[in-house]
Amino acid sequence: MFLRVEASPPLEVIDLPQGQVSYRAAGPQASDRPPVVFLHGLLVDGRLWAAVADLLAQHGVRSYAPALPLGAHPAPMRPDADLTPRGVARLALDLIAALDLRDVTLVGNDTGGAIAQFVLDTDPAPIGRVVLTNCDAFDAFPPPPLVPLIRALRHPALVAAMAPGLRSARLRHGRFGFGPLASQPFDPELTGSWVRPLADGRIRRDLAKVARGIDPNDLLDVSTRLKQTAGPVRVLWGDDDGYFPVDLGRRLAGAFADATFETVAGGRTFLPLDHPDRVAAAILATT
């Protein structure tokens, strides 16, 4: 059985200072529950959250899943766009402002969890509460096993040389690809669509800017100010993750003034795909 993403809402496009950003909205337009904004990691897009968004919609929650410029985005950003982690956090804040969202529940996974921490450090005003699943934290940015990948992504020419091989689902789903990130097999169509944008040199340029901006010292510095986060935080962590160990998640929860920590048995990095019910329940519990 594949980790499929069933029919999802059509992409909407919004103009931001950094360029055109696509996003999918789910749930009722009029809701008395706080809106949810999802942040994903490198080389995937907002469909990572599709099943979670569907479950939230059943409870009357409106959510937004942007395709952040992290390598699987459909359109390149402007050449002068700041795509450092803090720059991507500013993009997320610009999206929240453009959509006129307030009291947002911010949800992050993988690199998106690090971006969420940069959002809190940059401008926490529109954020009411936070849910973090397996993600970068402190100086594990990236975690040690992923350092070689981040170094490779800094070089567009190297990514261009790698891209043809990624047409093979067997390689994409192997131990050096998406395979270890979930406990169930991936849908080849989904992962193929995630790597297809790398054929565009401008997408590779954007990805290289992000990778070059990743500095563990920056996220470690942010962690010293997470106690200032005013709203509640829930940290939900898969306990079978080879990249983000449980101790990292527990330590991250301890960095906030008001946080709960919970594990998911057998969960890996892509918790929103493997266990969307648990992620949706964690989000609903904060509102």
N, C-alpha and C positions, 0 to 999 in steps of 0.2 A: 504494500500500500504506500503510495506516494504522499508526501506532504504537499498536497495540492492547495492552490489558492483558487477558490471558486469564483464565479463571475463577480467582479468588484465594481464599485461605482466608476463612471468614466472620469478620466483626468480633467481637472480644471487647471487653468493657467492664470498666474497673477504676475504682474510686473513689479519687481523690486529693484532697488538701486544696484544690486549685484547682477541682475539679469532676470529672465523669465523662469519662474519656479512652478513646477507642476505639483498638484496635490489631489488627493481623493478625500472627499467628505462623505461621512456616513451618519445616519441617524436623523432625527427630525430637526428641521431648521429652527423651530421654536421649542425650546426646552427650558425647564426651570432648574436643570442640573448643570453644573459647571462644564464648559467645553473641555475636550481632551485634545492635546497636540502630541503626536508621536514623533520621536527622533530615532532613526535607524543608524546602522553602522556602515562601514566601508563596503563597497561593491554589492550592495543590495539597495532596494528602494522601499517605498511605503507599503508595498504589498506584504511585507513581512508582518504587518499588523492587521491584515484583512480579516482574519477570523476573530481577532479581539474586537475590532471595530463592529463587526456584525453582532457579536454578543452584547456589546454596549448599546447598540442601536435598539435591541430588544427591550432594554431598560430605559429607553428614552434619552440616551446620551448622544449628543452630537460630537463627532470626532473628526480630526483633520490629520492626514498622513502625507506630508510633503515628501517629494523625492529630493533629498538634500544632494548638493553637488559633491558626492563622495565616490564617483566612478560609475554608477549605474543610472545616472540622471539622463533624461532624454534630450536635453538641450544644453549647450555649453553656456557658462556664465560669461559676463563681459571680461575682456582681457585684464582689466585693472581691478577686478573683484578681489577683495581680501578673503582668501580661503584658508587662512590659518584656523585652528580650532576656535579661537575667540571670534574670528571673522565669521565663521559658520554659525556660531552662537548669535552674533548680531543679525545674521540673515534670518534665523529662526524668530528673533524678536521683531524684526521688520515684518515678517509674515504675520505674526500675531497682531501687530498694530494694524496692518493693512486689512486684515479680516475683522478688525474691531472686536477682538476677543478680550475678555476680562476674567479674572479669577480662574485662570487656566490650570487644569491638571496636566502637568508636564510629565511625559513618560519616555524613558530612554532605555535603549538596549545597545550592548556592544560599544562601538565608538560613539553612538548616539547618547549613551549614558555620560560619557565624558563631555560631550557638547552640552548636555543638560546642566552639568556642573558649571561650565563656563557661562551658560545663560544666567544661572543664579548669581554668579560673581559679577556679571556685567550689568544686569538690570533685573532684579527680582520682582519689581513692582507688579507686572501682570500675572505673576505665578502665585496660585493659591495653595498648591500642594504638589508633591512630586512622588512618582513611582519609578524606581530604578530596578531593572533586572540585570542579569550578568553583564558586567561592563568594566571598562577601564577605570582605575581609581589610583590615587596617590602617584607613585612613580611607576606603576605598572601601566605605562602608556607609551607603547603597547606592552602587553605582557611578554616576557622573554621569548617564548616560542615563536612569536609573530614579528620579532625585530627584523629578521632577514626579509620578510615580505614587505614591511614598511620601507626598508632601504631600497628594495627593488622598485617599488611604486614611485619613488622619487625621480625615476628616470623614464621619461616618455618613450624613448627609443627601445628600452628594454621591455617595457610593457607591450609595445607594438610587436616585438619579436615573440612575446609569450602569447599574444592574443589568438593567433591561428590555432594553437594547441588547445585552447579553451573551447573550441568548437566541439571537442570530444566530451560527451557527458561522463565517460569513464574517468577522464582526467579531472574534470570539474568536481566530481563527487568522490575523488580519492582522498587519501590521508593528508595531502598537501593542498586540498581544495576545500569545498564546502562540507565534505563528508563528516568530519569530527564535530561539526557545529550543531547537529541535531541527532536524535536517537532513531529517527525513521528515515527511509530513503527520500531523497528530494525528487520533485517533479522536474525532469530534464527541460521541459519547456520554460519553467520558471527560472531556473538557474541560467539557461541559455539566454533569456532576455536580460538577465542581470549583467552578463559579460559582453553582450553584443555592442553596447555603446562604446566600448574600448576600441572599436574600429575607427572611431572618429578622433583625429589628432587633438582636437580642441577639448574633448572629454579627458583624454590622457593628460593634457596640460593642466586641467583643473585638478585631476586626481594627484598629480605630482605636487601641485601647490599645497594641497592638504597634507600629503605625506611629509613634505619638507617642513611643514609647520608643527608637526607632532614632536613635542619635547616633554619628556617626563618631568622635568623640573617645573614646567608651567602648571601642570595639573597638580603636582605636589604642593605648589604654592597656593593654588585655589583651595585645596583641602584644608588649609589652615583657617579659612574663613567660612566654611560650611556651617559652623555652629550658629552663624548669623541668620541662617534660613528661618524665616518666621513661621511658615506653615508646616503641617505634618508631612512626614516622609515615610514611605513604605519601601523596603528593600526586599525583593523576592528573588531568590537565588537557586538555580539548578545545582544539585550537589554532585553531578557527574560531568563536570566541565573541565576539560584538560587545559584550558587557557585561563579561566577565571576561577580560582579555587574558592571554596566556601569561606575560608578565613579572610579572604580579601573582601567579600561581601559583608561579613560580620564587622570587619574593621570600618568599612565605609558607612554602615549604619551608625556606628559609634561616633563618627565624625560630625553627625547632626545633633542638634539639641533635642529634637522631638522625632524619633524614628523607631520603627518596628522592623524586625528582621525575621524572615521566614524562609525555609528551604523547600524545594520541590524535589522529591525523590526521583532520580533518574534524569533530571533536567540538565540540558546542556546550554550552550551559548544562546541559541535561537529559541529561547523559552516561548516567545510569542507564537512560533510555529508549532512547537511540540506540545505546549500546554496552554493554549489560548484561554481555556476556562479559568485556570488559576490566575493568569495575568488580568483577565477581565474582573475577576472577583476582587483582586487586590485594588484595582482602580475604583471599583464601586464602593469598596470599604472606606475609601478616603473622602467620599462625597456625602 
